[in-house]
């Protein structure tokens, strides 16, 4: 795995160049080949997607994280007819990236424990069952008979991330030109701190155990616990969870996918608003649907701690949105520093944008998440042709809200993949304790909460 910023950037640039060259050759090939232009174009996109998969999988770190996000968040930059192809190929980055060699795994164990895996565990699978952006997962059996999952960090991954972050730091002087309302220093520092935190598996173990405590005995959520004596900063051992991965969940009927969507929403959003703490990484590789109908959640390296000072304003903004109170939404946004130049922003236009991006939860009605909604929402930030693009340049994304935004966009994107339907508005009102549960899952959770207070 390359760790230098020049080498890492060069690998990405070379992959982009290969794609461009294929596109340039499409015309001549269509004239002399036997395949139709449509078939040639499909082959071109497939080859380009596979190149991206290989490059991002080898680079790992932040580059691979971007590939994971692209595998389920519709940014609206790809035509619908090739979107599924790219997302299908890049979906392998969620759990099947190129693994590190066995010798490197042993090297990490010797560095952390002074022993080989076979000396620590009664049984240790040499082949990983999953490989992701910062490390890969092996199955093992402890000497006292417990089945566990062992996450082993790639050697040099922290250096690779620091190299990637150095590139973002270099563009910091340009950010005020692109987004005058953004506090660029705060945004970049928050991103840097959170990415480097993910390299500390002891911190992740603490996050995991915190949520395991809070969800003890929950009717549809299970969070495995870490095993402290078998965990270090670079190796994390936890209880093993079994279940269907997201790709298998996508094969279920719509009613079952709706149920999964509601469980995801209640765990990620509910943890945030009830406890002020949740995982900020809801991508599809971080949970299983268990055979008993519960969801097992893991991977808590990227955790979101909600600033308690913001809670009254978040609730106030949501209630104002419900009541179509333009000034109420704007006043709370100013208090939360989403708007830092209130005299230059039209409150009505700001309200209309909030109404757009929070459409799924803004009204008391059933709502079906769609990939078109995610593409439209993402385009407001990424596409200069979008009518909202210039307006958003005047807004701020406060440091405390960066992971909240990351969580929300990721969660909504997963729900769009599921095509999940529910009255999400009423569920949020439950989180704020201003509505009774209106679903079977909500009632089961409410009963559990009577014996499990915050």
N, C-alpha and C positions, 0 to 999 in steps of 0.2 A: 504493500500500500504506500503510494507516494505521500510524503508529508510536506514538502516544500511548496510554497505558494506558486512559484513559476511553473513547476512541473505539473501541479494539479490544474492550473489554468490552461496549460498547453494541452493536456489530455481532453478537456472539454472543448477547446477550440478545434482540435483535430476532428473530433466527432461531428461538430457542426459543419466543418468543411466537407467531410465525407458525404453528409446529407445533401449539401448544396451541389456537389459534383454529380450525385445520382440524379438530382432534379434536372441539371443541365443536360444530361445524357438521355433524358426521357424522350425528347423529340426524335433524335436520330434512331433510337432503338425501336420506336413505334413504327418507323418507316420500313425497317429492314427485318424486324422480328416477326414471329408467328403469332405471338400473343396480342390480344387487343390492348389499346391504350389504357382501358380501365384496369385490366389485369396487371399491366406493367406498373401503374400507379399504386395499386394495392401492394405489389411486391416491394416497391420503393419504400412505402411507408413502413411496411413490416421490417425491412432491413434496417431502416433508420431507427425504429423503436428498439430493435434488438441491439444495435450499436449503443444506444443510450443506456439500455439495461446493463450491458457489459461495462461501459465506462463508469457509470454511477455506482454500480456494484463494486468495482475495484477501488474507486476513490473513497467510498464509504463516507462517514462523517456528515457534514452539512450538505455536501453535494448529493449524497444518497437520500438524505432527508427531503430535499426538494423533489427528488424523483418519487419518493413515497407519497408526498402531498399531491403530486401531479397524477398519481394513480387513482385518486378518488375525488379530487376537487376539480370541478369543471370550470376552468378559467375563461372559457369562451374564446380561446385563441385557435382551437382546432375545429375544422368542419365536422358536423355531426357524423358524416359517413366514415371518418377515420378515427373519431374520438374513442370509440370502444376498442379499436385495435391497439392504440397507444396505451390506454389505461389497462387493458388486459395484459399486455407484455410487462409494463412497469409494475403491475400488481405483484410480480415475483419479488420485488424489492422489499415487500412487507415481511416475508418470512423465508425467502429462498435465494438470498443474495449469495455470490460466490464466497464459500467459507475459507477460513484460514487453515493452513496445514496443521496436521496433528502435532508436529514438532513445536509449532508456535504455541499451541494450547498447553503443552507440557511446560514450555518455557515460562508462560505466565504463572502456572501453578507453582513452579519452583521459586519464582521471584516472590510470590505472595505468601506461600506456606513453607517453602523449603522442602517440598515433597512433590512427588508425582501424583496425578489424580488417582491412580490405582492404590496408592498408599493411604489416601484419605477416605475413599469410598469403597464399599463392598463391591460395587459394580459401577462402571462409568462408560457411557456410550462414546466411542471415538468419533462417530459421525454426528454432526449437529442436527437437531430436529428443526431448527430455525436459525437464520442468520440475518441480521438487520444492520442498522447504520453504525452502531457503536460496539456491538458485540454479537456473539452467537450463543445459542442455547443447546445444552447437552442434557440428556436424561441420566439420572444416577440413582443408586440405592445406597442410603447411609448404612453405616455399620450396625446401627440399631434397628434397621429394617424399614426406614421411611423412604417412600418414593419421592424424589425431588427433581426440580429443574435447576440447572446450574448455568448462569449467564457469565460468559467469559469475555472480557473486553479485549478488543484488538490492540496489540502493541502499537504504540505511536499514534493512537487515535486523537489524543489530546493535542499533540503537536500539529496534526492535520487540521484540527478545528481552529487552532490559533492561526494557522496559515490562512485559512479561509476568512477568518475574522479580520486579518490584516488587510485583505482586499476591500472589505466593507468600510474599514476605517479610512482608507485612502479616498473614498468618494464622499466622506462626510462634508467637506466644504461645498459640495454641489447640492446637498439636500435642501438648504434654505432657498435655492433657486427653484427647485422642483416642487417644494412644499413649504411655502413661507410660514404657514401656521404651525409647522411641526417643530417640536423641541428635539432636534436631531441628536444632541448629546445624550439626553435621557434615553431616547429610543435605542441607540446603538449600545449604550452601556447595559441596558436591560437585556438586550439580545445576547451580548457577550457573557454576562453573568449567568444567565439561564442555560446557555449552551455548555458552558464549562461545568456547571453544576451537574449536568447529566453524566459527566465522566466519573463522578464520585458515587460508587455503588453503595457505600454505607449510608449516604444521604438518601438514596433511593429506597434502601431497606427501611429507613425511618419513616419515609412517606408511606410506603406500603403498609407497615405495621400500624400507623396512625389510622389509615382507612380500614384496615382489617378490624381494629378495635371498634370503630364507629359502626361497622356493618355486621358485627357479630350477631349471628342468628337471624339475619335478614331473610325475608321470604323469597327474594329473587336475585340477590346480589351476594357474591362470595369473592373475597379478596384473600389470596394465599398469604401466609406469613413468611417472613424471612427466617433463616436459621443462622443466628449471629455467629456461632462458633465456626461456621463454614463459609463465612462471608468476609470480604475485605473491600478495599476501595476499588479493586479491579475484578473481583469475582463475587457474584451474588447468588447464594443458594436459597431457594424458596420451596414451599410445598408445591407439589405438582397438581395441576388442574387438567382435566380431560374434557373434551367437548368438540363441537363442530366449529371449524374456522369460518370466517366470513364468507368465503367462496361457497361453502356448503349451505350457509344460511340463505344466500341469494337464490338457491334452488328450491326453497320452501314456498308454500302457498302464501298469498298476500296477507291473510289474517295472521299467520305466524310471523311474517316479516313486520307487520304493524306492532305486534307484541314485543318483538325484539327492539324495534325502534323506540317504543315507550320505555322499555327498561334502560336503554342507553341514555335517553333523555333524562330519566329520573336519576340515574346514577351521576352523570357528568354535570348536568345543570343543577340537580337537587343538592349534590354535595357542595357545590359552589355557594348556593344561596342559603342553604340551611346551616352549613358548617364553616363556610368561608374558606374551604380548602378542597381541592380536587385535582385529578390529573388533567393536564392541559393538552394531552395528546390522544385524542379519541380515534386515531386512525385504525383501520380494520384489522391490523395485526395484533391488536392489544386486548383482545377478549375472545372468549369461546362461548357458544351456547351449549350448556351441559345437557346430558340426557334427561335430567330431572326437571328441565325447563328453566333453571336458573342461569344467570350470566356470570362467568368467572372473568375477573379483570386483573390485568397485570401490566407491568412496565410503567413505573411511576417516577422515572427520572426527571420528567418535565412536569413539575407540580405548580399549581396556581394557588397562591395565598391571597385572598381578597382583602384589600385594605379596609379594615372595619369602618374607617371614617367615611368611606364611599357608600356604604350600605344604605343609609337613609336616602341618599340622592338617587341611587339605582332604583330603589323601590318607588320613590317619588316620580322619577321619570317614567317608569312602567305604568303607574296609575294614571299619570297625565296622558300617556299614549292611549290607554284604554278609554279615557274620557274625552279624547280628541282635543286636549288642552294644549294648544300650540305654545303659549307662553310658559306653561308649566314644564313642558319637555325642554324648552330652551333654557329656562332658569336652572334646572338641574344639570344640564349639559355644561353650562358655564361653571357651576360649582365643582363639577368633576374634571374640569379643564379639557374637555373635548373641544370647547370653544375658548380660545384665549384672546380673541379680538372681537368681542360681542358687538361693538359699534360698526363693524364691517360685514357682519353676517345677517342676512335676512332670516328672522325666526321662522317664518312660514316655509321658506325653502329648506331650512334645516329640518323642520318637522317632516316635510315630505320625504326627505332622504331617509330619516330614521324609520318612517312608515314603510319605505321600500325594503330596507335591509332587515327589518324585524317583522315583515309581513306575516310569517307563520305564527307568531305569538301575539300579534297586535289586536286581534278581534276575537270575540267569543263565538267561534264557529269551528267546525272541523276543517282541517287544512291538510292537503297532501303535498309533501315535499317533492319537488321536481328538479331534475338536473338543469332545466332551463332557468329556474329561479337562481340556482347557484351561479350559473354562467352570467346571468344579468347582474347579480350582486357583485361578482368579482370584476366584471368589466367596468364597473363604476370607478374602480381603483387603478386598473391596469391599461385600459384602452383610452388613449387621448381623444379618440373620436366620440367617446361616450359623452352625452350631454351633462353628466354629473362630474366628469373628470376634473375640470377646472375648478369647480366649486369645492371639491374635496381637498384640493391643494391648500385651501385656506383654513382647513380644520387641523386639530391636533389629535394625536393618539397618545394620551398620557402614559407615563411609564407603568403605572399600576394597572392600566387597561390593556397592555399589549398581549399578555397571556389570556386574558378574558376574551379578547377578540380572536386570538388563535384557537382557543377552545370552541368558541361559538361557530366560527366558520367551518372548522373541521367536523364538528358534530352535525351541523346542518347538511354538510356535504355527504356524510354517511347516511343520514336519514333520506337524502335525495336518492342515493344509490338504492336504498330499500324501497323507495316510493311510499314511505310510511305515512299513515293517516291517523290523526287524533285531534282532539281539541287541546292543542298545546297551550293555548291561552289559559284555560282553566287549570291546567297542571302547574303553570307558573304561579297562579294565584294560590294554589296549595302551598307552594314553597314559601310564599309570603304570609301564610297563615290567615288568609282572608277569604278562603273558599273551602268547602268540603270536597273530599275526593269524589270524582265522577266516573272512575273506571275500577275494574276489578283489581288491577295492580295497585291503584291508589288506595283502595280500601284495605288491602292486605298490608300495605306499607304503613298506613295510619294506625292500624291495630298494633303492629310491631313497635311503632314509636311510643305508644303508651307505656311500654316497659323499657324503652331505650331512649330516654331523654337526651338532649344535646349534651 
